[in-house]
């Protein structure tokens, strides 16, 4: 199988830099070349600062793919699923290129971001830049563990990386992102017991809450595949924030884009009895976008 980009299945890091771009000209050959040059930047900093556990990821937007790679496209690449139910929604923000930079050193994330922006600036405009960080022992700013059920080891690749089902795009991954903004005032007004009922896990030890019901975050995000397999996606999310805004930058990687669609449907619509993810009463998605992260070989080959 072609080698996946390192950022798809990277181990958790202390820092992340997320960059979103829209392309502003039609010199697609040059852009393809510069995406390969982004891989060179990733490789340089990974080699030069190996102790920082550097990883990078390039995703191509679902609406931009046919412009930059017109010959064909990944079988499952579709626009971000626009969902809304009552006051719960998954808004769409169009972006052509997604760059994820992660490392255990903030200065390295910053310097790599500067290099990437400088490389792409003549052909793109910045849509968004968000700096994220590891909080305590891998928790969201709500105080609860984010990815307690992520697959480990080789299982990550089985979940997150396209295989022989789409040979031309083997080694790639379907990427979905959302930037959530938490209402920390309302959240902090809840008692610890009420928060645990919403999450479905205990804060201190991350244990299941007995009889917590079908509307907990833990239950609504535990979505299985057609044969009962679980998990179906790799959650690479990290908190972000400052003194006035706090939230979660959600990033998922999957070999099948339906994994995220089913995950989001379970949270927003829930089941026929109205059991949706109650955490959405305290946090709102402000962005959403779908990308495909091709294999390293694909990006380099298309660069000519």
Buried (B, 14 or more C-beta within 10 A) or exposed (E): EBEBBBBBBBEBBBBBBBBBBBBEEEEBEEBBBBBBBBBEBBBEBBEEBEEBBBBBBBBBBBBBBEBBBEEEBBEBBBEBBEBEBEEBBBBBBBBBBBBBBBBBBBEBBBBBBEBBBEBBEEBBEEBBEBBBBBBEEBBBBBBBBBBEEBBEEEEBBBBBBBBEEBEBBBBBBBBBBBBBBBBBEEBEEBEEEEBBBBBBBBBEEBEEBEEBEEBBBBBBBBBEBEEEEEBBBBBBBBBBBEEEEBBBBBBBBBBBBBBBBBBBBBBBBBEEEEBBBBBBBBBBBBBBBBBBBBBBEBBBEBBE
